[in-house]
């Protein structure tokens, strides 16, 4: 059984709808992952609005929403996620970095509280279950014993969580947002992505840009290639594109990455593919 991945948003930091950003997309992080009869939504950036419209056309009753972290670009699509207003739906929302900050429910409530937003979280009539864990745990998602969700802490301001979803010998990983240390491979990431079929990795900056962005919490595709090769991962999906990197810039970056390693490719919004 393969793992299906649909990209609804792959931009970082802020949504950037523009004619110069059509090919790679302007929506921020949102992924849909189907494993057997289970569905996972990873992050609630602006891309989750379009994902929600698609879900409304289906009879989906339940899924898990796994958050890498709760910076705005990864949660600010949730108030526009229409299925959350539908009482027929159930969503388990999980985060691994805010147990000491009041928990993930508190953050979602705050985002939708006056004066930031006119509609409160309580107006959402779906059954929303919020739970917190510590990054590094393997999650008990109450699903098929053949599906395993592993996590790892990432190096990002205020914390972040990397995810590995495994099923029947296949594995995909989402590693965003994270900053590498020059000359030092991140052992947490290496352990999480070992042998994975697909690693979607934070590649916000180029090698030339990175030195002036240290401390901002992001990485490069070059570092992603190093990690994947060391961990024996098969493919690298270059992800979390800087809003200043337009389609022309990203085309050149895609060529450079493919020449460096034939397992590397640039993620585009609306990509829909199987991990098999």
C-alpha positions as CSV (number, residue, x, y, z in Angstrom):
1,X,0.0,0.0,0.0
2,X,1.4,3.4,-1.0
3,X,1.2,6.7,0.7
4,X,-0.5,9.5,-1.2
5,X,0.7,13.1,-0.7
6,X,-1.1,16.2,-2.0
7,X,0.5,19.6,-1.6
8,X,-1.9,22.5,-0.9
9,X,0.7,25.0,0.1
10,X,4.5,25.0,0.1
11,X,5.4,28.7,0.5
12,X,7.1,29.9,3.7
13,X,6.7,32.9,6.0
14,X,3.8,34.7,4.2
15,X,1.4,33.9,1.4
16,X,2.3,35.6,-1.9
17,X,-0.4,35.4,-4.5
18,X,1.2,36.9,-7.7
19,X,1.6,36.2,-11.4
20,X,5.3,35.7,-10.7
21,X,4.5,32.9,-8.3
22,X,2.0,30.7,-10.2
23,X,4.2,27.7,-11.0
24,X,5.4,26.9,-7.4
25,X,2.4,28.5,-5.6
26,X,1.8,31.3,-3.1
27,X,-0.1,29.5,-0.3
28,X,1.7,28.6,2.9
29,X,2.2,25.1,4.3
30,X,-0.6,22.6,4.1
31,X,-0.3,18.9,3.1
32,X,-2.8,16.1,2.8
33,X,-1.5,12.6,3.4
34,X,-3.6,9.5,2.8
35,X,-2.5,6.2,4.2
36,X,-4.8,3.3,3.6
37,X,-8.2,4.6,4.9
38,X,-6.7,7.3,7.1
39,X,-6.2,10.9,6.4
40,X,-3.7,13.3,7.9
41,X,-3.5,17.0,7.4
42,X,-0.1,18.5,8.1
43,X,-0.2,22.2,9.1
44,X,-2.9,24.8,8.6
45,X,-1.3,27.5,6.5
46,X,-3.3,29.3,3.9
47,X,-3.4,26.3,1.6
48,X,-5.8,24.6,4.0
49,X,-8.6,26.8,2.7
50,X,-8.6,25.1,-0.7
51,X,-8.1,21.7,1.0
52,X,-11.2,22.3,3.1
53,X,-13.3,23.1,0.0
54,X,-12.2,19.8,-1.4
55,X,-13.1,17.9,1.8
56,X,-16.6,19.5,1.8
57,X,-17.2,17.6,-1.4
58,X,-16.4,14.3,0.3
59,X,-18.0,12.2,3.1
60,X,-14.8,12.5,5.3
61,X,-15.9,12.3,8.9
62,X,-12.6,12.2,10.8
63,X,-8.9,12.9,10.4
64,X,-5.8,14.1,12.3
65,X,-4.3,17.5,11.9
66,X,-0.6,17.4,12.8
67,X,1.2,20.7,13.4
68,X,4.9,21.3,12.9
69,X,4.5,24.5,14.9
70,X,2.2,27.4,15.4
71,X,3.9,30.4,13.7
72,X,1.3,32.4,11.7
73,X,2.2,31.0,8.3
74,X,1.4,27.5,9.6
75,X,-1.9,28.1,11.3
76,X,-3.5,31.3,9.8
77,X,-5.5,29.3,7.3
78,X,-7.5,27.4,10.0
79,X,-10.2,30.1,10.5
80,X,-11.1,29.7,6.8
81,X,-11.1,25.8,7.0
82,X,-14.8,25.3,6.2
83,X,-15.1,21.7,7.4
84,X,-14.3,22.9,11.0
85,X,-17.7,24.6,10.9
86,X,-19.5,21.4,9.9
87,X,-20.9,19.4,12.8
88,X,-20.6,16.1,10.9
89,X,-16.8,16.3,11.0
90,X,-14.2,15.3,13.6
91,X,-10.7,16.6,13.8
92,X,-7.9,15.6,16.2
93,X,-5.5,18.5,16.3
94,X,-2.0,17.7,17.7
95,X,1.2,19.7,18.4
96,X,4.5,18.8,20.1
97,X,6.1,22.0,21.0
98,X,3.7,24.0,23.2
99,X,3.1,21.9,26.3
100,X,4.7,24.7,28.4
101,X,2.9,27.5,26.6
102,X,-0.7,26.7,27.5
103,X,-1.2,24.0,24.9
104,X,-2.3,24.1,21.3
105,X,-6.0,24.7,22.0
106,X,-5.0,28.0,23.7
107,X,-3.1,29.1,20.7
108,X,-6.0,28.4,18.3
109,X,-8.4,30.2,20.6
110,X,-6.1,33.2,20.9
111,X,-5.7,33.4,17.1
112,X,-9.5,33.6,16.7
113,X,-10.1,35.9,19.6
114,X,-10.9,39.7,19.5
115,X,-9.4,41.9,18.2
116,X,-7.4,39.5,16.0
117,X,-10.4,37.8,14.4
118,X,-14.2,38.3,14.5
119,X,-15.3,34.7,14.7
120,X,-14.3,32.7,17.8
121,X,-13.1,29.1,17.9
122,X,-16.4,28.2,19.6
123,X,-18.3,29.0,16.4
124,X,-16.7,25.9,14.8
125,X,-19.3,23.2,15.2
126,X,-17.1,20.2,14.2
127,X,-15.8,18.1,17.0
128,X,-12.4,19.5,17.6
129,X,-10.1,17.6,19.9
130,X,-6.8,19.2,20.9
131,X,-3.9,17.3,22.4
132,X,-0.3,18.1,23.1
133,X,2.7,15.8,23.2
134,X,6.5,16.2,23.5
135,X,8.5,16.2,20.2
136,X,10.4,13.0,20.0
137,X,7.5,10.8,20.9
138,X,5.9,8.2,18.7
139,X,2.2,9.1,18.5
140,X,-0.7,6.9,19.6
141,X,-3.2,7.9,16.9
142,X,-5.6,5.1,17.6
143,X,-5.4,3.9,14.0
144,X,-4.2,0.9,12.1
145,X,-1.3,-0.9,13.7
146,X,0.4,-0.7,10.3
147,X,0.6,3.1,10.5
148,X,3.2,4.6,12.7
149,X,3.7,8.4,13.3
150,X,7.1,9.3,14.7
151,X,8.3,12.7,15.7
152,X,11.5,14.6,16.4
153,X,12.3,18.1,17.8
154,X,13.6,20.7,15.2
155,X,15.8,23.7,15.7
156,X,13.5,26.6,15.2
157,X,12.6,29.7,17.3
158,X,9.8,28.7,19.8
159,X,10.2,25.1,18.8
160,X,8.9,22.8,16.0
161,X,8.3,19.2,15.3
162,X,9.3,17.0,12.4
163,X,7.0,14.1,11.4
164,X,7.6,10.6,9.8
165,X,4.5,8.7,8.7
166,X,5.2,5.0,8.0
167,X,3.0,2.4,6.5
168,X,3.7,-1.1,5.2
169,X,7.4,-0.4,4.7
170,X,7.0,3.0,3.1
171,X,7.8,6.3,4.8
172,X,7.4,10.0,4.1
173,X,8.8,12.8,6.3
174,X,8.0,16.5,6.7
175,X,10.9,18.5,8.2
176,X,10.0,22.1,8.4
177,X,10.8,24.6,9.9
178,X,14.4,23.9,11.0
179,X,17.8,25.6,10.9
180,X,21.0,23.6,10.5
181,X,24.4,24.3,12.1
182,X,27.1,24.7,9.5
183,X,29.3,21.6,9.3
184,X,27.1,19.6,11.7
185,X,24.4,17.3,10.6
186,X,21.3,17.3,12.9
187,X,21.1,13.9,14.6
188,X,17.4,14.3,15.4
189,X,16.6,14.7,11.7
190,X,19.0,11.9,10.6
191,X,17.3,9.5,13.0
192,X,13.8,10.5,11.8
193,X,14.4,10.3,8.0
194,X,16.6,7.1,8.0
195,X,15.7,5.1,4.9
196,X,12.6,7.3,4.1
197,X,11.2,7.1,0.6
198,X,10.4,10.9,0.6
199,X,11.8,13.7,2.8
200,X,10.1,17.1,2.4
201,X,12.6,19.5,3.8
202,X,12.8,23.2,4.7
203,X,14.9,24.8,1.9
204,X,14.0,28.4,2.4
205,X,17.4,29.9,1.7
206,X,20.2,29.4,-0.7
207,X,23.7,28.8,0.5
208,X,24.5,32.4,-0.4
209,X,21.6,33.7,1.6
210,X,21.9,31.5,4.6
211,X,24.8,33.3,6.5
212,X,22.8,36.5,6.8
213,X,19.7,34.6,8.0
214,X,21.3,32.5,10.9
215,X,18.9,32.5,13.8
216,X,15.8,32.8,11.6
217,X,15.1,29.1,11.8
218,X,15.5,27.8,8.2
219,X,17.8,25.7,6.1
220,X,18.9,25.1,2.5
221,X,18.4,22.4,-0.1
222,X,22.1,21.7,0.0
223,X,21.8,20.7,3.6
224,X,18.7,18.6,2.8
225,X,20.8,16.7,0.2
226,X,23.5,16.0,2.7
227,X,21.0,14.7,5.3
228,X,19.2,12.5,2.8
229,X,22.4,10.9,1.5
230,X,23.7,10.3,5.0
231,X,20.4,8.8,6.1
232,X,19.8,6.7,3.0
233,X,16.6,8.5,2.1
234,X,15.5,8.1,-1.5
235,X,14.0,11.5,-2.5
236,X,14.2,15.1,-1.3
237,X,11.3,17.4,-1.8
238,X,12.6,21.1,-1.6
239,X,10.0,23.0,0.4
240,X,9.0,26.2,2.3
241,X,10.0,28.5,-0.5
242,X,11.0,32.1,0.4
243,X,8.3,34.6,-0.7
244,X,11.0,36.5,-2.6
245,X,11.9,33.5,-4.7
246,X,9.7,33.8,-7.8
247,X,9.1,31.2,-10.5
248,X,12.2,32.2,-12.5
249,X,14.3,31.9,-9.4
250,X,12.8,28.6,-8.4
251,X,13.3,27.2,-11.9
252,X,17.0,27.9,-11.6
253,X,17.1,26.4,-8.1
254,X,15.4,23.3,-9.4
255,X,18.0,22.8,-12.1
256,X,20.9,23.3,-9.6
257,X,19.5,20.8,-7.2
258,X,18.8,18.2,-9.8
259,X,22.3,18.5,-11.0
260,X,23.6,18.1,-7.5
261,X,21.5,15.0,-6.8
262,X,19.1,13.2,-9.0
263,X,16.9,12.5,-6.0
264,X,16.1,16.2,-5.4
265,X,13.2,18.0,-6.8
266,X,11.3,21.2,-6.0
267,X,7.8,20.9,-4.5
268,X,5.0,22.8,-6.3
269,X,1.6,23.7,-5.0
270,X,-1.1,21.1,-6.2
271,X,1.5,18.3,-6.7
272,X,-0.3,15.0,-6.1
273,X,1.9,11.9,-5.9
274,X,2.4,8.5,-4.5
275,X,5.2,7.4,-2.2
276,X,5.8,3.8,-3.2
